[in-house]
Amino acid sequence: MDEVALDPAFVAVRPEHRELGNGRVHVWAVPLAGDPEPYLAPLSAGERVRAGRFHFADHRRRFEITHGALRHVLASYVGKEPAALEFRVGPRGKPYLAGDGAPQFSLSHSGKLTMIAVAMPELGLDCEKVRHLESYREIAEKHFSPVEFEELERLGDGERLLAFYRCWTRKEAYIKALGEGLTMGLDTFDVSIDAEPRFLACRDGRSQACEWSMVDVSPATDFVAAVALKGAMPGVERFRLQLG
């Protein structure tokens, strides 16, 4: 099974003790190709039940790798065994790690890749594999703000698809940071659609653009990914999870 060719900025490391010094953001890439066996041991009984509900073996394998990887990564920050981690769900449905002083995290997967972002402040991550979409302009007109859609329409045909994915992942990263999901209107705030990710305006009544920062963490040539963080973005470290 082919594995995603990651950008060299994602350095292969084992999930050993790690610290989030100086407010840094750590972004982990986890290719979903290969044997899920190394990821199975820490899965909870509930996660095993959920994995067993998948009709297709490939979907089950991707779930197992994703959730096993999440446990290995988060355990490296809190000094616990991966199987001992406990998760809770916030009032708006956002999962978080139980325990005082535990870091925030956000998970996203697309195609044959999972990504995990870890930081102390609130954050959200979204990753999308770039695929041709016949209806992307209709999707943009329905969900993007007028400012974003007008910017998209100004671009040439060869630029629009990538700009669409940039805008989509940046908007998704922000609403995931808030824990809102798609119940929140994507047109209530503006983000950039060019190569430099940034907030332009917020009209959602929850925050202001100046309270959030954003960074591009795209892991490969055919993927687009972004992290939204509450507060300044002091620095990002990129890792590729290596077990065994």
N, C-alpha and C positions, 0 to 999 in steps of 0.2 A: 504493500500500500504506500503510495507516494506521501512524503512528508513535506509540510510547508517549508520553503526555503526562507528562513528568517533573516532579517537585517542583522549584520554583524554587531550592531550595538547591543543586541540581546546576548549577554554573556552566559554561557552554560555554568550553572552552579548547583550545588547540592543544597537542600533545604535545612541548613544548619543554623546555628544561632545568628540572628540578624537584629539590628537595631535601626530605628527610624530617627537617627540623629538629625538635629537642625531642621526638623519639620519636613524632611524629604519625602518624596513619593516613590514607592517601589512598584514597578510594573513587571509582571511575570507573564511569559508566553509559554503555553503548554500545547505542543502539537498533539493531535488526537489520533495519530496513526500508531499502530503497533499493539503490543500485548497489554491488556489492562491489569494483568496479574499483580504487578508491583504497586498498584494503587488500591487494591481491594481490601487489604487488611484493616485499615482504620475506619471503613465505612460503618455507619450505625445500622441497627436493625431496620429502622425506617428507611434509610437510604437504599438498603438492599431490597426491600420490598418495592420501592419505587423503581429501581433498576429492573426488577423482574417483570414489571408491567409493560415494558417496551416490547412491541411485537417483533421488531426487527433487531437482529443481533448487533448491527452496526450502531444503531441508536442507543442500545443498552451499553455497549462498550464506551461510547463517547460520554455517556452519563457517568459511568464508573470512573473513567479517567479524570473527568472534570471535578467530581466531588472528592475523589481521593486526593487529587492535586491540591484542591483548596485546603483540605485538612493539613496536608504536609506543609504548605506554605505558611498558613496562619500559625501553626504550632511552632515554627521557627522564631516567631516574635514573642511568644508568651511563655516559652519554657515548659510546655506540656507535651505529652504524647499526642499525636494526631487523633487517636481514637477517643481521647479524653475531652476533646473540645465540645462545648455546648453552644448551641445557637438559639437565639431568640428572634422574634419578629416584632418590629416597632409598630406604632399605632397606624401607620400608613402602609404597612406590609413589607417594609424594608428589612431584610435580615441583618443581624449584627451578632458579633461574638460576645458571649456572656463573660462577665468578669470585670473587675475594676481595672481601669487603665488599658483595656484591650484596644487595639487599633481598629479603625474603620476599614471596610473592604468593599470592593465592587467586582462583580463577575460578569463576563460577557463571552459568548462563544458564537462563532459563525464558520461555516464550512468545516475544515479539519483543524480548527484552532480554537483554543480557549485562552482568554486573558484574564488576569487577576491584578487589580490595583489595590495597594495597601498604603494607608497614611493615618495619622492621628486625627486631622480634621475631617469633616464630612466630605465625601467625594463620590463621584459616579464615573463609570467607565462604559464606553460602548465600542464594539468592534464589528465591522461588517466586511464580508468578502465582496469585492466589486464584481457585480454581475450585470449584464445588459438587461435593462428593464424597459419594455416598450412603453409602459405607462408612467415613467418616472416624472414626467412633466405634469401629468394630471395629479399624481400624489403630491408633488411640490405645491401646486396651486391650491390643493385642498388643505394641506397641513402647515406649510410654511407661512411666515408672516408676509404681508405685502412687500415690505422692504427686501426680504430675502428672495422672494419670487421675482421681483423686478431685477435684482442683481443677477439671478440665474438666467433670465431671459436676455440679458445684455451679452451673454457669452456666446462664443461660437459653438457649433455643433460638436466639435472635438473636445471642448472643455466642460460641457454641461454635466455629463454623467459623473465625473470625478467631483465636481463642485456640489452636486446633489448629495453624494455620499458624505462629503465633508460636513455639509450643513446638517444632514440627518444624524450622524454620529455625535456631533457637538450638542445638538438639542437633546438627544437621548441621554447623553452623559449627564446633563444638567438635571433632567427630571428624575433620573435614577439616583442622583445625589440627594434629591429631595424625598425620594421614596414614593413619588406620585404615580409612576407608570403613565400609560397613554390616556388615563382619565383626565389628565391635565392638558389644556389646550396648547399645542405646539406653537400656535401663532401669538401667544401672550408674551413672547420675548424674542429678541433678535440676536443672531450670532453671525459671524463672518462666514463667507463661503470660499475665500481664497486660501492660499497656503498658510497664512498666519492665523491660528485659532484665537478668537477673542469674543467676549460678550460685547454687544453694542447697546442693548437696552433691555430692561425688564419691566413688564406691565402686569405681572401676575400677583402683585400685592404681597409677595412673600419676601422679596429681596430686591437689591439694586445691583446693576451690572458691576459696579465698583467693588462689591463684596466678594466676587468670584473671579477665579482665574482659570485658564484653560491651556492645555498643551496637546500637541499632536504626538501620539505614540504608535503610529502605524507600523506594524511589525514586518510587513513584506510588501512587495511591489503590487500585489493584487488585493491588498487589504487596506482599509482605512480605520483608524481608531483614535479616540480622543478621551482625555480625562478632564473632568470639571472638578475643581477644588474650592471649598469655601476658604477665602483668604488668599494670601500671596502664594505663588508657585515657586518655592525656593530652589528646587532642583529635582530631577528625575533620574532614577537608576533603573536600568532595564536588565532583566534576567530571563534566561531560559531554564526552566525546571529540569533538573537532572536527578533521577533516582538510580539507586543501585551503584 
